Amino acid sequence: MSFHHLDQFAHTASPVTRMPPAGRIVGTVGLALVAATLPAGAWLPLGVLVALSCTLFALARVPPDVALVRLAWPLGVVLIASATLLVMVPGPALVRLGPLTVTAPGADRFATVMARAMVALLPAVLLVSTTSFPELLHGLRALRVPGAVATALGLAYRFLYLTLDELERLQRAARSRNAGHGAARRRHLLVAVTAATLGRSLARGERTHDAMLARGFAGTLPLLHVSPWTPQAAIELAMLLTVAAAVAVQARVG
Amino acid sequence: MTAVVELRDVAYAYPDGTAALVHATCTIGAGERVALLGPTGAGKSTLLQLLNGLLRPTTGSVTICGLPVDDATVAEVRRRVGLVFQDPDDQLFLPTLLEDVAFGPLNAGATREDAAARAHAVLDALGLARAHDRAAHHLSGGERRLAALATVLVSEPDLLVLDEPSGDLDARSRRRLRDILQERREAVLVATHDLDLVRGVCHRALVLVGGTLVYDGPLETLLGDRDQLERFGLAA
């Protein structure tokens, strides 16, 4: 299995990992919501939230380079999706790039969207870096996310690895027989391997259902864990949310 | 001896009409350790699934600990028959090992605390205590086999049924599995091609060929009869 694990800092002792997973999820969503609802050009509050996130990264002992690499991918998607704002928002011209004109309000909106996205994504990156998937599931269950959703996520997590393993094995077997030379053949190989993996996954699904029935499954997945809340964790989360709320209020009032 | 399993004239045909099992009759007593042998496609896995109520016989009857396997009894039958599947990845489907092992007791109505305590105890007994919070894909092949075994041992079944349990195990893991099976007190039925494994575990053998039970007797007698092993397609 060559799949890289995102949660490599989940076992690092820190105030972040000591907080129950539900608290980490609430904190992440809270910061993301505050960031997403800040008015355009609220640079100081955005800066405060970035500083807050960086402090949390430092507390969790996640190195900055790891954070930046993990931030780059989703931020790249936001960049591509919002680049049109530069030229689509009407207003005085800032720069001319051939037939396209970057407007001042467009640049302001684009910069705000990127800053908001970065501030919203930073805690999300911290969450997945410091929380194992089982912990995330426990957190979701503790937050009363419907059992079927949490269960489906849990099964998907488990079978994602099996499916990736299956895919790797099939690709290796195909390559060992010199399959996939040339772009057209590579595409053909990918389609064939994907179809085979899908077929095998469906068969595995049936076998797993049999294995569940064999151990008394009757349609409802019972839960083993309920995440405990300690007063300290509740206070820490309340403080984090208070700071985020204060930033949001300041951005609107000030 | 109390019968844990009673098969009476059991036949099973798949929906396409393929006969997987033909007029099988046998009894397995409490505490007996039986090897189920036969070439690939002989009907071994079908027989195992009939014991757990996953399949129902086309004709004949299956009785587990005096309970005829039907809709009314299938939940109790599944508690009494612990079935370990051929591929542990089919059996380990939850995010952590502890949750997987606790799954059976929770389904049977155990409290969370009781299910967790029992799961911890079984994992400890099998040497997997440290892996309780890991996902199955973080375990070695041998650990996954033991983990799959733990998922059924935790329910304290009257009959332990294993489908090709030594498939991809190295020598050390195979020895460990054999030691564990030797220590079991419940009845054990092992479907396998691994004659070395069952030699140290089982005293009796059932041989299926083409869906028909062709041998029911002492394992040592069978293993000592080269001609018979050849005829049943079991000789290496």
Interface residues (C-beta under 8 A of the other chain):
Chain A: M1 F133 P134 L137 G154 L155 Y157 R158 F159 Y161 L162 D165 R204 R207 T208 D210 A211 M212 L213 A214 R215 G216 F217 A218 P222 L223 L224 H225 V226
Chain B: Q49 N52 L54 A75 R78 R79 V81 L83 F85 D87 D89 D90 Q91 L92 F93 L94 P95 T96 L98 E99 A102 F103 G104 L106 N107 A108 R112 A115 A116 A119 D133 A135 A136 H137 T151 V152 S155
